[in-house]
Amino acid sequence: MSITVTYSTRRVEIWQWYWRQWRRRLWKTHAVTFVAVTIPASLWVYDGLPTGPTQFALIGAIGIAPLLGFAAYPMLAFKPQPRLLMVDTRGIETTIAEKTKSTPWSEVATVNDEGHVIVIQLHNLNAYLVPSRAFASAAERLKFLDFATAQIGQAA
């Protein structure tokens, strides 16, 4: 059995997904990254910890820079072209323009229904966002969700 859907992702959907991920767990990664960048930067720039507000501001800006890059990357990597996404027992195959990618179910961490979008989260933290508009009906959406969820259970 295979299920195929065609849709275009919107930039706002990518941002909403990123924000949900940040609230759930990415904030921890960002906090660790901030500390891991600011302490060495402070030692390198000031040979110690900052002592005044200007120094704290500079080191803070240096620490925030990679976090802004983390948030900007999904926006820059965003592909507005129509996507063909097919799921079957082997995994997920997606095509955008001339590019095709296959992802086996073993690389999928979770499949979640987040109301307006089905999120197929990969272990590498990338995700396929399948909006409700990709389906002709609620029944087709549920069939897709149930199938993808069942495949995760079988791949484990």
C-alpha positions, 0 to 999 in steps of 0.5 A: 500500500502507498499513499501519495499527497501533493502540497506546498508548504508555507513559510509560516508553517515552518516558523510555527513548527520551529517555534513549537520545537523551541518551546518543547526542547530546542531552548535547551540546545540554544541555552547550552550553545549560548554558554558554549559560545559566550564563555570562550568568546569572553576569554578570547576577547577580554582574557576573562569575564566581561566587567561592564554593560558594554562588554556583556552586550558584546559577548551576548551578541556573539552568543546570540549570533549562532542562535539566530543562524539556527532559527534562520536556517529553516527559513532559508532552506524553505522550498515553496515549490509543490512537493509530492510525498509518497509513503509506503511500507519502505518509507517516505519518498519526496520530490520537489522539482527535480530533486527526489529523496527517500527516507526509510522508516528507521530514520523517522522518530515520530509521527504527530498530529498537530491539528493543522499539520501532520509532523513526520519528525526524523531522528536528525531533527528535520521534519516533513510537515504535511498540512491538512490541505494536502488531503481531499478529506478528513478521512484521507488525512486520518488514513495517512496518519494511521498508516504512517504511525503504524509504519513507525511501530513496525520499524522500531 
